[in-house]
């Protein structure tokens, strides 16, 4: 703005100087013309006087116009300078406010980092305490075994005492041992309660650390395509499943197993494709993955984007793909398995930095008459939940959209069949997108895990598995 003002002022000054230079020449030329025209009609004295008066008038008129021009120029310049100073003031004030906000963000970030460090220290202390408790419990269990052996010996003595009257010394020994056993049992119960409380506290601390790490990632404003999970957790750190009401599924020795867990219980120990036959259903092939001392039935697997998941309703109902590579087992087959009892749904996610996370739910899956309605309840995991809980989610595809929100077809716009809820970003059957894709439209159609109050997780691979809720099968 200042440069443009200087250029405008310089041009005005040039015009004024040219006017001052040309005015005397014009006056002189006009005076000579007048003098030559009246030379024959008037005396030299009269002509000279009239010429001087005309020159004065012209000069005065020119100076007056020049004064007006200079006055306008001064007013314009003054107004432009006032605008410049006002804009400079606004810029300074905005810069000052941005500086204050930046300082506040840095202070909050530092406080979050300090809090995270303290929670991690507390977490380590609690883990050490839990290990000590476990060691003590093992000692107590050994003592209990020894005491049980003594009790069995006492039972033999009591049997004999039914025939022979015990002596006073034997009676005292029995009473003393009985009191000691009761005391040991009480101590064991107290220690078990302490260990349970410690586990609850560990889970709470772990969730707080995850929330704080998510806040730190928001402040750092990382690029969406470069997002990765906050930490890598080994599969050995799985939280135990809470028991519900289902039991291990028995099956006749001369027939096919009802699911992969039953196959494991029969002695199968290798992951691969097997034939199962759920109760009331035809036999079909599934991929069984052996892990955590049991076997899981895999219902979805994506690893490299080699299979197009933008399929029809019939394809999602019956299943598609290669069970040894990428595939979708099929809603109808999954429903036939889950009708046999209560099952756990486990989702395993891997980002483009090869960090792995998981989340587990108890769930129920409706049949074709309900469009395979899904209801979830989170029980454990190492990533924030991104799917609505305790809500009936109907499965839909582009050619079978059961719930159009604001006239917006979720499967058609986001690609792939899924249990959509208000067209959220989370869709593990969407288009496979690598980080090099920078178009916003393509990114929104990719594989994402998007918590409601969190950031996007761009995924490299996904796996969905189910397992009965029976603890004995582990």
KAZI-V35541 format. One record per backbone hydrogen bond with DSSP energy under -0.5 kcal/mol. NH is the residue of the N-H (numbers start at 1). CO is the residue of the C=O. Records with the same first field share a line. If there is no record, write none. Layout:
NH->CO + CO
This chain:
5->1
6->2
7->3
8->4
9->5
10->6
11->7
12->8
13->9
14->10
15->11
16->12
17->13
18->14
19->15
20->16
21->17
22->18
23->19
24->20
25->21
26->22
27->23
28->24
29->25
30->26
31->27
32->28
33->29
34->30
35->31
36->32
37->33
38->34
42->38
47->43
48->44
49->45
50->46
51->47
52->48
53->49
54->50
55->51
56->52
57->53
58->54
59->55
60->56
61->57
62->58
63->59
64->60
65->61
66->62
67->63
68->64
69->65
70->66
71->67
72->68
73->69
74->70
75->71
76->72
77->73
78->74
79->75
80->76
81->77
82->78
83->79
84->80
85->81
86->82
87->83
88->84
89->85
90->86
91->87
92->88
93->89
94->90
95->91
96->92
97->93
98->94
99->95
100->96
101->97
102->98
103->99
104->100
105->101
106->102
107->103
108->104
109->105
110->106
111->107
112->108
113->109
114->110
115->111
116->112
117->113
118->114
119->115
120->116
121->117
122->118
123->119
124->120
125->121
126->122
127->123
128->124
129->125
130->126
131->127
132->128
133->129
134->130
135->131
136->132
137->133
138->134
139->135
140->136
141->137
142->138
143->139
144->140
145->141
146->142
147->143
148->144
149->145
150->146
151->147
152->148
153->149
154->150
155->151
156->152
157->153
158->154
159->155
160->156
161->157
162->158
163->160
164->160
171->167
172->168
173->169
174->170
175->171
176->172
177->173
178->174
179->175
180->176
181->177
182->178
183->179
184->180
185->181
186->182
187->183
188->184
189->185
190->186
191->187
192->188
193->189
194->190
195->191
196->192
197->193
198->194
199->195
200->196
201->197
202->198
203->199
204->200
205->201
206->202
207->203
208->204
209->205
210->206
211->207
212->208
213->209
214->210
215->211
216->212
217->213
218->214
219->215
220->216
221->217 + 218
222->217
226->223
227->224
233->356
237->234
238->235
250->248
255->252
257->275
263->259
264->260
265->261
266->262
267->264
268->263
272->288
274->286
276->284
277->257
281->278
284->276
286->274
287->298
288->272 + 286
289->296
290->288
291->289 + 294
294->291
296->289
297->466
298->287 + 296
299->464
300->464
301->327
302->462
309->307
311->309
316->312
317->313
318->314
319->315
320->328
322->326
323->321
325->322
327->301
328->320
329->299
331->316
332->317
334->330
335->331
336->332
337->333
338->334
339->335
340->337
341->338
343->363
344->467
345->361
346->344 + 465
347->359
348->463
349->357
350->461
351->355
352->458
354->351
357->349
359->347
360->380
361->345
362->377
363->343
364->375
366->373
370->367
371->368
372->367
374->393
375->364
377->362
379->360
380->360
382->358
383->358
390->376
393->374 + 391
394->392
395->371
396->418
397->400
400->397
402->400
405->403 + 408
406->404
408->405
409->407
410->408
413->409
414->410
415->411
417->309
418->396
420->394 + 418
424->421
427->448
430->427
431->414 + 445
433->431
437->434
438->436
443->439
444->440
445->441 + 442
446->443
448->446
449->457
450->448
451->449 + 455
452->385
454->451
457->449
458->456
459->447
460->350
461->350
462->302
463->348
464->300
465->346
466->297
467->344
469->342
471->469
473->470
474->471
